[in-house]
Amino acid sequence: MRMKLTMIRVDAMDWMGDRMTKVGDVLKRRAVEQSKIRMQLNSVRAEEETLLKGGEDTVAWVKVEQCIGCDQCTIVCEDDAIELYDTPLASPIMEVDVNRKARILRDPCTGCKLCVLACPTDAIIMIDR
């Protein structure tokens, strides 16, 4: 009886092996899903970009509490309208010697929105002058 049960179990495993998803199939499906998600995110991002204020009547503004000092905004700013400054870290549990934040210089800012699009934490917004 025990041997027969073992054979049934092996047969069941063979049957399941034929029906199990192969790694290649999973990778193909994942690539298709990633492509769909990327297209949706790009579409949402494009809509957000069209809704952003911009132009000479606007200026960029940094929400300091969200700024991580990553320097991405200064890299894309062609007007040299952004500077980074050192500030003490406002954390009771971490000690960091240099904590940088971005600051917008209003006069050279042309309202081009490049810094808003480059900011990974959405710390920069456009406001009326």
N, C-alpha and C positions, 0 to 999 in steps of 0.2 A: 504494500500500500504506500509506503513512504517513497519508494522509487517512482511509482506512477505520479505521485504528487509533485516530485521534483521535475519530472518531465513536463508536466503541465505548466509548471512555473517557468521553465526554460522556454517552452513554446510561447507563453504569454510575453516573455521578455523579447523574443524574436519578433513577435507581432507588434509590440510597442516600439521596437527599434525601427521598424519600417515606417511607422507613423510619426515618429518624433521629428521635430524640426531640426534641420541641419544648420550648422553654424553659418555656412555661406548664405542660406536663405534668411537667417536672422540679420546678418550684416546688410544684405540687400534691402530688406524691409526697413531697417534702421536708417539707411541712407535716404530712402524715399521719404520717410517721415521727417527726417532732419531737413530735407529740401522743402517740404511743405511748410514746416514751422518757420524756416528762414524767410520764405516768401511772405508769410503772414506778418512776421516781425518787420520786414522791410517795408511792407505796405503801411503798417501802423506808423513806423518811423517817418515815412514820406508824408503822411497826413499831419503828423506833429510838426514837421518842418514847415509845411505850408501855413500852419496856424501861428507860427512864431512871428512876433513883431520883429521888425527890422527896418533899417534905413536911417537916414540922418536925423530923424525925430526921436530916435531911441538910443539908449546907451545900455551897455551890459552892467549887471549888478551881481556881486558874489554873495551868496548866503554862507557866511563864514562858518557856521556850525556844520555845514555839509562839505566844505572844502577840505581835501586831503593833501593839498600841496604837491600834486603829482606833476605839475609843470606842463601838462598837455595844452592848456589854454595859451600859454606864452609861446609855445612852439608854433601854433597855427595863426597867431595874431600877427598880421602883416603890418599893423599900424603901431607896434610897440606901445600898446595901450594897456598892457597888463604887467604888473610887477609882483614878485613874490617877496614877502617880508617874514621875518622870524617873529614868532610869538610863543609864549610859554604854553605848554600843553595843559589843557584843563582836565586833568585826570588825577584822581587821588591814588590810583594804584600803579600808574606807570610814570617813570621818569625818562623823559626824552630831552636831550640837549637842544636839538634844533627841531622845531615844529614850524613848518612854513604854511602860509596862506596866501591866496591870490588877492590882489587889489586892482580894481579897474581905474585907469586914469581917464577921467571924463572927457577932457579936451581932445586928445588924439583918437578916441574911440569913434569909429565911423558907423557903428551899428550893423556890421556885416554878418553877425550871428555865428561866425566860425567857432568862436570860443564856446558858445552854448552847445553846439553840435559835438565838439571835441571833449567836453567835460564828462568823465565817466560816472560822476555821482550826481549829475544834474544840479550842481551847486551854483551855476551861472544862469541868470534869467535876463530877459530884456525888459527894460522899463522906459517910460517916457522921459525925455530930458527935462 
